[in-house]
Amino acid sequence: MRGLAVALILALGSPTSASSQAPVCGPIDLGAPIPRSERTQILVLGSQHLRRIESFDRATLDSLLDALEAWEPAAIGVEALSPAVIAAMESRPVYEPALEAFAAEALAGGRLARDHLGITWPEAMRAADSLYGELDALLPGQRATLRRELVPILLAAYDLDNAALQWSYIAAEPGTEGSALPDTLRSFFEKRLRASNETAAIGLALAGRLGLARVHPLDDHFETALFLAIADDLSSELEMSEAYRELVESGALEESEKDLREVHATGDLLPFYLALNAPGALQKDVDLQWKFFFRTRLPSGLDRYRVALWEVRNLAMAAHVRRMTAPLRGERVLVIVGASHKPFLDAYLACGMDVEIVHLREVVGRQP
């Protein structure tokens, strides 16, 4: 029972999606006086955690990737910690559990790469920024040599996903001598590109199809220190709650994961993603997972504390998304997150003055 309680509190792999109705952002009209066609379009794609499927077949994502590729987003955001966030969290022991859960590979690869290159993390960040600037100024056919220099520096900076993306371009170019990298470093990129998770299987795969220079890590776990301080007490109280026992016994938390496995067996996950991101599924998930904490009425009030911390994380993620979109006025942007984040991100981002929230069913052109 304790394990289920912790899983619910962390909400690392639960169902979800987003509401199609624009939220009420307050008594003041924040909408910019510009045509709808000039707004920045943001599609938040909610996903189940694909790593939970044994023998995951990436071909089941082809229809989804085809539709997203045809939509042509100018940028892709993924649910991963940025190099700056990882470095900041690394400096405080309280964040060690979160880093172990969400950035273990990036940390291990970064430390090995810095030893190999003989540089510090700030030096790696400065070098990565400089080389990215040079890369953007080159024509596609001129980038191979610079990429070979950039890849280990990105890894040294804890930017594993973009190191893997750049490595995929090197590997696709015959005669680029990508094997000059030590096997210990190259294995990080190859493992990341093959990973059965939505960041790699959707985000990196789509970025590669579109020829994008990077994906944008958008996650945030600075609220973790507060959460860890209450986690044990909250879990203990939940186990005594009748509302919690009813939820566990209902089996509702496992339904979406079961649906994912069943649709995966058909060979095409697009119908699953359409259903997962439909308004009805979104509302059901918010009611199931988050309004649940207002039914428990714990004497300590830690249930509402948990909801507040969940909102803190999502508000921070929304800020990272908005920062990503700042230079992309009027462009299309894809954000790939665990499905439980989608309703919150849709609501927060819809309050942006020049933002238009787009839904998967609109991009695909069909209902679930």
URDAKA-V62431 format. One record per residue. RES is the residue in one letter. PHI is phi in whole degrees, -180 to 180 (* if undefined). BURIAL is I if it has 24 or more other C-alpha atoms within 12 Angstrom, else O. D_CENTER is the distance of its C-alpha to the mean C-alpha in Angstrom with 2 decimals. Layout:
res=RES phi=PHI burial=BURIAL d_center=D_CENTER
res=RES phi=PHI burial=BURIAL d_center=D_CENTER
This chain:
res=M phi=* burial=O d_center=28.15
res=R phi=-60 burial=O d_center=26.69
res=G phi=-62 burial=O d_center=23.83
res=L phi=-67 burial=I d_center=22.96
res=A phi=-63 burial=I d_center=23.21
res=V phi=-64 burial=I d_center=20.81
res=A phi=-62 burial=O d_center=18.30
res=L phi=-65 burial=I d_center=18.72
res=I phi=-63 burial=I d_center=18.49
res=L phi=-73 burial=I d_center=15.24
res=A phi=50 burial=I d_center=13.73
res=L phi=-89 burial=I d_center=11.37
res=G phi=-147 burial=I d_center=11.98
res=S phi=-96 burial=I d_center=13.75
res=P phi=-65 burial=I d_center=14.41
res=T phi=169 burial=I d_center=13.70
res=S phi=180 burial=I d_center=13.69
res=A phi=-128 burial=I d_center=15.13
res=S phi=-78 burial=I d_center=18.69
res=S phi=-84 burial=I d_center=20.54
res=Q phi=-88 burial=O d_center=22.83
res=A phi=-67 burial=I d_center=22.43
res=P phi=-74 burial=O d_center=22.43
res=V phi=-85 burial=O d_center=25.42
res=C phi=-93 burial=O d_center=24.46
res=G phi=134 burial=O d_center=27.89
res=P phi=-75 burial=O d_center=31.49
res=I phi=-101 burial=O d_center=30.98
res=D phi=-76 burial=O d_center=29.97
res=L phi=-92 burial=O d_center=27.14
res=G phi=-64 burial=O d_center=26.97
res=A phi=-76 burial=O d_center=27.94
res=P phi=-80 burial=O d_center=31.18
res=I phi=-131 burial=O d_center=29.83
res=P phi=-62 burial=O d_center=29.79
res=R phi=-58 burial=O d_center=26.82
res=S phi=-65 burial=O d_center=26.67
res=E phi=-97 burial=O d_center=25.98
res=R phi=-75 burial=I d_center=22.91
res=T phi=-80 burial=I d_center=19.44
res=Q phi=-90 burial=I d_center=17.71
res=I phi=-123 burial=I d_center=14.09
res=L phi=-108 burial=I d_center=12.68
res=V phi=-93 burial=I d_center=9.77
res=L phi=-97 burial=I d_center=9.28
res=G phi=-82 burial=I d_center=9.02
res=S phi=-134 burial=I d_center=9.06
res=Q phi=-75 burial=I d_center=10.98
res=H phi=-81 burial=I d_center=10.27
res=L phi=-66 burial=I d_center=12.34
res=R phi=-63 burial=I d_center=13.62
res=R phi=-81 burial=O d_center=15.90
res=I phi=-92 burial=I d_center=17.96
res=E phi=-71 burial=O d_center=20.82
res=S phi=55 burial=O d_center=21.75
res=F phi=-62 burial=I d_center=18.78
res=D phi=-104 burial=I d_center=20.12
res=R phi=-65 burial=I d_center=17.90
res=A phi=-61 burial=O d_center=20.63
res=T phi=-68 burial=I d_center=19.61
res=L phi=-96 burial=I d_center=16.73
res=D phi=-59 burial=O d_center=19.28
res=S phi=-64 burial=O d_center=20.16
res=L phi=-63 burial=I d_center=16.66
res=L phi=-64 burial=I d_center=16.15
res=D phi=-61 burial=O d_center=19.66
res=A phi=-66 burial=I d_center=19.07
res=L phi=-69 burial=I d_center=16.00
res=E phi=-64 burial=I d_center=17.99
res=A phi=-65 burial=O d_center=20.96
res=W phi=-72 burial=I d_center=19.15
res=E phi=58 burial=I d_center=18.61
res=P phi=-66 burial=I d_center=15.74
res=A phi=-81 burial=I d_center=16.70
res=A phi=-152 burial=I d_center=13.26
res=I phi=-129 burial=I d_center=9.73
res=G phi=-105 burial=I d_center=6.70
res=V phi=-130 burial=I d_center=3.49
res=E phi=-83 burial=I d_center=1.61
res=A phi=-144 burial=I d_center=5.27
res=L phi=-81 burial=I d_center=8.59
res=S phi=-74 burial=I d_center=10.82
res=P phi=-54 burial=I d_center=14.29
res=A phi=-66 burial=I d_center=16.01
res=V phi=-67 burial=I d_center=14.16
res=I phi=-60 burial=I d_center=14.79
res=A phi=-63 burial=I d_center=18.37
res=A phi=-67 burial=O d_center=19.01
res=M phi=-70 burial=I d_center=17.95
res=E phi=-63 burial=I d_center=19.98
res=S phi=-78 burial=O d_center=23.03
res=R phi=-127 burial=O d_center=23.16
res=P phi=-56 burial=O d_center=23.93
res=V phi=-62 burial=O d_center=22.54
res=Y phi=-93 burial=I d_center=18.96
res=E phi=-56 burial=I d_center=19.85
res=P phi=-61 burial=O d_center=18.58
res=A phi=-67 burial=I d_center=15.05
res=L phi=-66 burial=I d_center=15.13
res=E phi=-64 burial=O d_center=16.65
res=A phi=-79 burial=O d_center=14.01
res=F phi=-118 burial=I d_center=10.85
res=A phi=-146 burial=I d_center=12.54
res=A phi=-61 burial=O d_center=15.79
res=E phi=-67 burial=I d_center=15.73
res=A phi=-63 burial=I d_center=14.92
res=L phi=-65 burial=I d_center=17.71
res=A phi=-63 burial=I d_center=20.13
res=G phi=-66 burial=I d_center=19.74
res=G phi=-63 burial=I d_center=20.04
res=R phi=-67 burial=I d_center=23.20
res=L phi=-64 burial=I d_center=24.76
res=A phi=-66 burial=I d_center=24.16
res=R phi=-68 burial=I d_center=25.69
res=D phi=-63 burial=O d_center=28.63
res=H phi=-65 burial=O d_center=29.08
res=L phi=-89 burial=I d_center=29.06
res=G phi=70 burial=O d_center=30.83
res=I phi=-130 burial=O d_center=28.68
res=T phi=-94 burial=O d_center=26.94
res=W phi=-62 burial=I d_center=23.34
res=P phi=-59 burial=O d_center=24.52
res=E phi=-65 burial=O d_center=26.49
res=A phi=-64 burial=I d_center=23.57
res=M phi=-64 burial=I d_center=21.51
res=R phi=-63 burial=O d_center=24.59
res=A phi=-65 burial=I d_center=25.29
res=A phi=-63 burial=I d_center=21.81
res=D phi=-60 burial=O d_center=22.08
res=S phi=-66 burial=O d_center=25.60
res=L phi=-69 burial=I d_center=24.98
res=Y phi=-62 burial=I d_center=22.15
res=G phi=-61 burial=O d_center=24.76
res=E phi=-67 burial=O d_center=27.29
res=L phi=-62 burial=I d_center=25.06
res=D phi=-64 burial=O d_center=24.43
res=A phi=-84 burial=O d_center=28.23
res=L phi=-94 burial=O d_center=29.08
res=L phi=-74 burial=O d_center=29.59
res=P phi=-51 burial=O d_center=27.44
res=G phi=-72 burial=O d_center=30.42
res=Q phi=-103 burial=O d_center=30.89
res=R phi=-96 burial=I d_center=27.56
res=A phi=-59 burial=I d_center=28.04
res=T phi=-64 burial=I d_center=29.94
res=L phi=-66 burial=I d_center=27.65
res=R phi=-64 burial=I d_center=24.59
res=R phi=-63 burial=I d_center=26.44
res=E phi=-79 burial=I d_center=26.82
res=L phi=-72 burial=I d_center=23.30
res=V phi=-56 burial=I d_center=21.45
res=P phi=-67 burial=I d_center=22.86
res=I phi=-70 burial=I d_center=22.54
res=L phi=-61 burial=I d_center=18.80
res=L phi=-62 burial=I d_center=18.66
res=A phi=-62 burial=I d_center=21.11
res=A phi=-89 burial=I d_center=18.92
res=Y phi=73 burial=I d_center=16.01
res=D phi=-100 burial=I d_center=14.08
res=L phi=-63 burial=I d_center=13.81
res=D phi=-63 burial=I d_center=11.42
res=N phi=-75 burial=I d_center=13.74
res=A phi=-62 burial=I d_center=16.72
res=A phi=-66 burial=I d_center=15.97
res=L phi=-62 burial=I d_center=15.62
res=Q phi=-64 burial=I d_center=18.88
res=W phi=-62 burial=I d_center=20.44
res=S phi=-62 burial=I d_center=19.91
res=Y phi=-69 burial=I d_center=21.97
res=I phi=-62 burial=I d_center=24.58
res=A phi=-63 burial=I d_center=24.92
res=A phi=-83 burial=O d_center=25.52
res=E phi=-104 burial=O d_center=28.38
res=P phi=-63 burial=O d_center=31.61
res=G phi=79 burial=O d_center=33.61
res=T phi=-89 burial=O d_center=31.00
res=E phi=57 burial=O d_center=31.73
res=G phi=-62 burial=I d_center=28.15
res=S phi=-70 burial=O d_center=29.69
res=A phi=-63 burial=O d_center=31.15
res=L phi=-72 burial=I d_center=28.20
res=P phi=-61 burial=O d_center=28.96
res=D phi=-57 burial=O d_center=27.83
res=T phi=-64 burial=O d_center=26.15
res=L phi=-85 burial=I d_center=23.71
res=R phi=-60 burial=I d_center=23.45
res=S phi=-63 burial=I d_center=22.46
res=F phi=-64 burial=I d_center=19.13
res=F phi=-68 burial=I d_center=18.21
res=E phi=-66 burial=I d_center=19.70
res=K phi=-65 burial=I d_center=18.06
res=R phi=-64 burial=I d_center=14.54
res=L phi=-66 burial=I d_center=15.41
res=R phi=-90 burial=I d_center=16.82
res=A phi=-59 burial=I d_center=14.13
res=S phi=-92 burial=I d_center=13.71
res=N phi=-140 burial=I d_center=10.00
res=E phi=-68 burial=I d_center=7.81
res=T phi=-63 burial=I d_center=6.40
res=A phi=-80 burial=I d_center=10.17
res=A phi=-71 burial=I d_center=11.90
res=I phi=-111 burial=I d_center=10.41
res=G phi=-64 burial=I d_center=8.70
res=L phi=-69 burial=I d_center=11.42
res=A phi=-63 burial=I d_center=14.00
res=L phi=-70 burial=I d_center=13.85
res=A phi=-59 burial=I d_center=13.92
res=G phi=-64 burial=I d_center=16.88
res=R phi=-61 burial=I d_center=18.57
res=L phi=-86 burial=I d_center=18.45
res=G phi=72 burial=I d_center=19.52
res=L phi=-74 burial=I d_center=16.98
res=A phi=-78 burial=I d_center=17.53
res=R phi=-161 burial=I d_center=13.99
res=V phi=-108 burial=I d_center=10.30
res=H phi=-112 burial=I d_center=9.09
res=P phi=-72 burial=I d_center=7.02
res=L phi=-124 burial=I d_center=6.41
res=D phi=-76 burial=I d_center=6.29
res=D phi=-154 burial=I d_center=9.91
res=H phi=-132 burial=I d_center=12.29
res=F phi=-70 burial=I d_center=15.63
res=E phi=-81 burial=I d_center=16.74
res=T phi=-60 burial=I d_center=16.88
res=A phi=-59 burial=O d_center=20.48
res=L phi=-70 burial=O d_center=21.60
res=F phi=-65 burial=I d_center=19.96
res=L phi=-61 burial=I d_center=21.51
res=A phi=-69 burial=O d_center=24.82
res=I phi=-113 burial=I d_center=24.96
res=A phi=-58 burial=I d_center=23.14
res=D phi=-66 burial=O d_center=26.38
res=D phi=-65 burial=I d_center=28.47
res=L phi=-64 burial=I d_center=26.04
res=S phi=-61 burial=I d_center=25.75
res=S phi=-63 burial=O d_center=29.56
res=E phi=-67 burial=I d_center=30.20
res=L phi=-61 burial=I d_center=27.90
res=E phi=-64 burial=I d_center=29.83
res=M phi=-91 burial=O d_center=32.94
res=S phi=-87 burial=I d_center=31.59
res=E phi=-65 burial=O d_center=33.02
res=A phi=-62 burial=I d_center=30.09
res=Y phi=-68 burial=I d_center=27.75
res=R phi=-61 burial=O d_center=30.23
res=E phi=-65 burial=O d_center=30.45
res=L phi=-65 burial=I d_center=26.71
res=V phi=-63 burial=I d_center=26.60
res=E phi=-69 burial=O d_center=29.75
res=S phi=-71 burial=O d_center=28.57
res=G phi=75 burial=O d_center=25.98
res=A phi=-65 burial=O d_center=23.69
res=L phi=-68 burial=I d_center=20.61
res=E phi=-96 burial=I d_center=21.03
res=E phi=-62 burial=O d_center=21.78
res=S phi=-66 burial=I d_center=18.45
res=E phi=-65 burial=I d_center=17.94
res=K phi=-63 burial=O d_center=21.53
res=D phi=-61 burial=O d_center=21.00
res=L phi=-60 burial=I d_center=18.18
res=R phi=-62 burial=I d_center=20.65
res=E phi=-68 burial=O d_center=23.45
res=V phi=-71 burial=I d_center=21.91
res=H phi=-57 burial=I d_center=20.67
res=A phi=-67 burial=O d_center=24.37
res=T phi=-79 burial=O d_center=25.41
res=G phi=97 burial=O d_center=23.72
res=D phi=-146 burial=I d_center=21.60
res=L phi=-89 burial=I d_center=18.31
res=L phi=-58 burial=I d_center=18.44
res=P phi=-58 burial=I d_center=20.57
res=F phi=-63 burial=I d_center=18.20
res=Y phi=-68 burial=I d_center=15.29
res=L phi=-62 burial=I d_center=17.92
res=A phi=-68 burial=I d_center=19.11
res=L phi=-64 burial=I d_center=15.84
res=N phi=-98 burial=I d_center=15.02
res=A phi=-79 burial=I d_center=18.68
res=P phi=-53 burial=I d_center=19.99
res=G phi=-63 burial=O d_center=22.00
res=A phi=-67 burial=I d_center=19.27
res=L phi=-63 burial=I d_center=17.25
res=Q phi=-64 burial=I d_center=20.37
res=K phi=-60 burial=I d_center=21.26
res=D phi=-71 burial=I d_center=18.11
res=V phi=-62 burial=I d_center=18.49
res=D phi=-62 burial=O d_center=22.12
res=L phi=-70 burial=I d_center=21.59
res=Q phi=-94 burial=I d_center=19.09
res=W phi=-108 burial=I d_center=19.53
res=K phi=-69 burial=O d_center=23.00
res=F phi=-52 burial=I d_center=24.08
res=F phi=-69 burial=I d_center=24.12
res=F phi=-96 burial=I d_center=26.76
res=R phi=-96 burial=O d_center=28.95
res=T phi=-74 burial=I d_center=29.17
res=R phi=48 burial=O d_center=31.05
res=L phi=-66 burial=I d_center=31.03
res=P phi=-57 burial=O d_center=33.95
res=S phi=-76 burial=O d_center=31.85
res=G phi=79 burial=O d_center=29.43
res=L phi=-69 burial=I d_center=26.49
res=D phi=-64 burial=I d_center=24.96
res=R phi=-73 burial=I d_center=24.61
res=Y phi=-59 burial=I d_center=23.55
res=R phi=-61 burial=I d_center=20.56
res=V phi=-62 burial=I d_center=19.63
res=A phi=-61 burial=O d_center=20.11
res=L phi=-68 burial=I d_center=17.77
res=W phi=-63 burial=I d_center=15.02
res=E phi=-67 burial=I d_center=15.81
res=V phi=-58 burial=I d_center=15.87
res=R phi=-63 burial=I d_center=12.27
res=N phi=-69 burial=I d_center=11.25
res=L phi=-64 burial=I d_center=13.91
res=A phi=-65 burial=I d_center=12.70
res=M phi=-62 burial=I d_center=9.21
res=A phi=-63 burial=I d_center=11.44
res=A phi=-64 burial=O d_center=13.65
res=H phi=-64 burial=I d_center=11.25
res=V phi=-63 burial=I d_center=10.60
res=R phi=-65 burial=I d_center=14.37
res=R phi=-64 burial=O d_center=15.15
res=M phi=-62 burial=I d_center=13.41
res=T phi=-83 burial=I d_center=15.47
res=A phi=-53 burial=O d_center=18.64
res=P phi=-86 burial=O d_center=20.23
res=L phi=-110 burial=I d_center=19.19
res=R phi=-59 burial=I d_center=21.77
res=G phi=77 burial=O d_center=22.26
res=E phi=-95 burial=I d_center=19.71
res=R phi=-103 burial=I d_center=17.03
res=V phi=-134 burial=I d_center=13.31
res=L phi=-108 burial=I d_center=10.47
res=V phi=-123 burial=I d_center=7.06
res=I phi=-110 burial=I d_center=4.94
res=V phi=-140 burial=I d_center=3.77
res=G phi=-57 burial=I d_center=6.36
res=A phi=-59 burial=I d_center=9.50
res=S phi=-66 burial=I d_center=11.00
res=H phi=-82 burial=I d_center=9.08
res=K phi=-58 burial=I d_center=10.26
res=P phi=-58 burial=I d_center=13.92
res=F phi=-72 burial=I d_center=13.54
res=L phi=-66 burial=I d_center=11.48
res=D phi=-58 burial=I d_center=13.94
res=A phi=-65 burial=I d_center=16.79
res=Y phi=-69 burial=I d_center=16.10
res=L phi=-72 burial=I d_center=15.32
res=A phi=-63 burial=I d_center=18.30
res=C phi=-82 burial=I d_center=20.50
res=G phi=-63 burial=I d_center=19.96
res=M phi=-63 burial=I d_center=23.41
res=D phi=-126 burial=I d_center=22.72
res=V phi=-106 burial=I d_center=19.56
res=E phi=-121 burial=I d_center=19.76
res=I phi=-81 burial=I d_center=17.16
res=V phi=-112 burial=I d_center=17.22
res=H phi=-116 burial=I d_center=16.65
res=L phi=-58 burial=I d_center=16.24
res=R phi=-62 burial=I d_center=19.86
res=E phi=-74 burial=O d_center=21.08
res=V phi=-71 burial=I d_center=19.53
res=V phi=-78 burial=I d_center=20.84
res=G phi=82 burial=O d_center=24.01
res=R phi=-156 burial=O d_center=24.50
res=Q phi=-84 burial=O d_center=24.07
res=P phi=-66 burial=O d_center=22.69
